[in-house]
Amino acid sequence: MIRTPYVLFLGDAPDPLAAKLAQGIKDWRPESSIGQIRLPGCRADMKMPDMTPRAAADAGAKTLVIGVANRGGVISEAWLDTLEEALEAGLDIASGLHHFLKNEKRLLKAAQANKRRLHDVRLPGTSYPVADGKPRSGLRCLTVGSDCSVGKMYTMLAMEKEMHKRGLKASFRATGQTGILITGKGVPVDAVVADFMAGAIEQLTPDNDPDHWDLIEGQGSLFHVSYSGVSLALIHGGAPDALVLCHEPTRKHMRGLPEYPLPSIEDVRDSALYMAKVVNPHCSVIGISINSSGMSEARANAYLSEVEQRMQLPCIDPFRYGAGKLVDALHSYQTTRV
């Protein structure tokens, strides 16, 4: 178990989006974090008390969570002094980066000397089967995005919260490091060997009650040349009954790929639905989730109305306005299907 409370390490994050792991924990598990650690040049801020590792330990923190990610998910040389200081102060360290803590000799030595634990959240803790595509009981909803970091996890968490409020059966199924740190369980799907990714998602979403929804956290985008493989594995392994399209309209290009423009919402709908019907012919797109954080309220409302009218689907920013519209659409789909 990863001990709480956390102190969130933002490092030298170049922008707020680079610290999305920290932001997700702060937004969905605020009671578990007491402060943040930032290095010179950091441009992210969780609006929490700034601390040193020693001050965080003295305040009761148990684990430093690396809440920032860079391209490739590596542990930066610029972070090592602070991370080693955290271990010496009595903190464990948890990371969701592709570069494992246990492979960093300096940190491993400091952890052993101070009897601290290193948690590599992205390290699969079990073996997974090859997917077989066989139908499973229960219902499944998956978020698919026009790009990376557009709100796929937030959408599923907001829907789960609303469904539980209504007394409906629903389980958020984490497929990335942030979701796993928020809920305490899941599959780090992008760290699973490619042949077993879809099988891992089948295992994550097994047979269930006929009226139970698995809300599967989407990853990447079918249109992102760096990460499309994991997106397709989620579609085929999840065999979703319902899809929610996720989009961030202020983007000028795909994240990290300035030469690639974003696809249209229509392209996302058509491509994702085509691939989903390979494993579940009954799959349907039930709504659209818009990340309007970069828009004023007036502009956001106008955009949501325009997209809803154009696409003839419920369209909402579930973090800003609640997930009621999407849950209504999911319930309507379920009633029609039954």
Number of C-alpha atoms within 10 A of each C-alpha: 5 18 15 17 21 28 32 31 29 29 25 22 23 15 14 16 16 20 26 20 26 27 22 18 23 20 14 15 13 14 12 16 21 20 23 25 25 20 15 8 11 16 17 21 18 18 9 14 13 18 18 20 26 16 14 27 21 12 14 14 24 23 28 31 28 24 27 27 24 15 9 9 14 14 19 12 7 11 16 14 11 17 22 19 16 26 28 18 19 22 30 25 27 24 27 27 23 19 17 19 22 15 9 12 10 14 21 18 14 18 22 12 11 15 14 20 21 22 19 19 26 24 20 17 10 8 10 19 14 15 19 12 16 10 12 15 13 16 22 23 28 28 29 33 31 25 27 24 21 25 27 26 26 22 30 28 26 22 25 23 18 20 21 12 9 11 8 16 14 20 20 22 27 27 24 23 25 23 24 19 22 20 15 13 17 22 25 23 26 22 18 20 13 14 13 18 28 29 25 28 28 26 17 20 23 13 14 14 10 13 16 16 25 25 27 28 24 32 29 24 26 24 23 22 12 14 16 16 18 21 25 22 24 28 28 23 26 32 30 28 26 26 26 26 26 31 27 22 19 11 13 12 14 19 16 11 12 10 9 14 15 22 18 11 17 12 13 22 21 12 12 24 21 14 17 26 17 14 20 21 14 13 21 20 23 24 25 30 29 26 24 24 14 12 14 10 12 8 11 20 14 11 18 19 13 13 17 15 12 10 14 12 16 21 25 28 26 24 19 14 10 16 23 18 21 26 21 16 17 24 16 13 17 16 10 8 9 8
